[in-house]
Amino acid sequence: MPPATPNDPVALGLAALASTLGEGRRAQRFLDLTGIGTDELRARAGEPALLAALLRFLEAHEPDLIAVAGALGVEPELLVEARRELERGGP
């Protein structure tokens, strides 16, 4: 299901987070690589830095980036741009 506002980097990041956490192996790899615990993840889920880190994680493995973009109904490039915007301090 695509996010309600696909041009909003926070909305895209949150949708990508939900999609990532909905796939067991991808979710576990993200948690293992970042060292973040589930409680901290819940507490920080809306933070631009965390969302940018998630999107960078997806970018690092193109099949994940493509799978999540497909699940959201957006082009992978839109997720990359959302990460850039989040890192710049947007939206």
ZATOR-175894 format. One record per residue (C-alpha): x, y, z. Coordinates in steps of 0.25 Angstrom, whole numbers, plus 5000, padded with zeros to 4 digits. Layout:
<atoms>
XYZ/...
</atoms>
This chain:
<atoms>
500050005000/500650134996/500850245006/499850355006/500850465002/501950394994/502650524993/502850545008/504150475012/503650445026/502450375021/503250295011/504250265022/503250215031/502550135020/503850075017/504150045031/502749975032/503049895020/504449855025/503949805038/502849725031/503849635025/504549555035/505949535029/506049675025/505649725038/506549635046/507749685037/507349825039/507349805054/508649725054/509349825046/508949955053/508949895067/507649965070/506649885079/505249885077/504849975089/505850085083/505350055069/503850085074/504350215082/505150265070/504350225058/503950365054/505350425055/505950465041/507250405045/506750275047/505850275035/507050315027/507850205032/506750105029/506750155014/508250155013/508150005018/507149975007/508050044997/509249965001/508549834996/507849874983/506849754983/506349804997/506249944991/505449894979/504549804988/504149914997/503950014986/503049914979/502249884992/502050034994/501750054979/502850154977/504050164968/505350124976/505950264973/504850324981/505350254993/506750294990/506350444989/505550435002/506850385009/507550505003/506450595008/506450535022/507950555023/507850695019/506950725030/505650725022/504450715019/
</atoms>
